[in-house]
Amino acid sequence: MDQSTILPPEISQGLDQFLHDAQQAFGDALVSAILFGSAVEGGLRSTSDVNLLLVLRLFDKNRADLIRDPLRSAHAEMRLEVMFLLKSEIEHAMDAFAVKFSDILSRRKVLFGLDPFASLVIAPEAILRQTQQVLLNLILRMRGRYALVSLREEQLTLIIADMTGPLRVCAASILKLEGRPAASPKEALAIILSERCGSDGVVLQSHIDQARRQGSLPHGVAGSLLFSLMEVAQQMYQQTSTHSKQMKGGALA
């Protein structure tokens, strides 16, 4: 499949090579290869991972050993992150990791094989439950990382860039549950920042974009930005608690 319309040439070429290696390694055990996340939107930044899902019939040692060197090279050259999922595990994984797979359903491009998600949906209850789990995990991680590395702003900036991705996906899940889906996770977080922070939300979004695009922020910004994101994450978590009560009462579709 032609990836040049959505990816930088070097990433497209690297993916082509890795897919060739994956087909050689797994043979008829490879069912599908699916690109997902920001790469599908053409939104890759210097800090972005290239996310690829390989759906397999089986994952055995001999075939897995053949993909080790190609994966190490691709990971080093273009930050390729690969999820290896058995076809028999898809529905359980969608329930257990509803937020991630809700994002995959929204932002995916099949590069090889058939689309195993074409007719699948995720229950709203599963999305809500896992959104709460992801948000709480993010809050705890942000607190811990701030306490550990906040004297080194460059490290804190990289943490912000890393944690903004899942926070955006949670924002998209919340808006989807509310019946007002956003065009992308980035837009979803921008909407929530605007609703929660007013005009300051535009400034926060600008700093987030800079952290993800450049891996750096003006002096003194990183600490306050991380605390702002923690506060927004806590508000989103409280929002999901309200939705959970509404869902139990039948008020949230």
Secondary structure, DSSP 8 states (H G I E B T S, - for coil): ---TTTS-HHHHHHHHHHHHHHHHHHGGGEEEEEEESGGGGT---TT--EEEEEEES---HHHHHHHHHHHHHHHHHH-EEEEEEEGGGHHHHHHHTHHHHHHHHHSEEEEEE--TTTT----HHHHHHHHHHHHHHHHHHHHHHHHHHTT-HHHHHHHHHHHHHHHHHHHHHHHHHTT---SSHHHHHHHHHHHHHTTHHHHHHHHHHHHHHHS---TT-HHHHHHHHHHHHHHHHHHHHHHHHHHHTT---
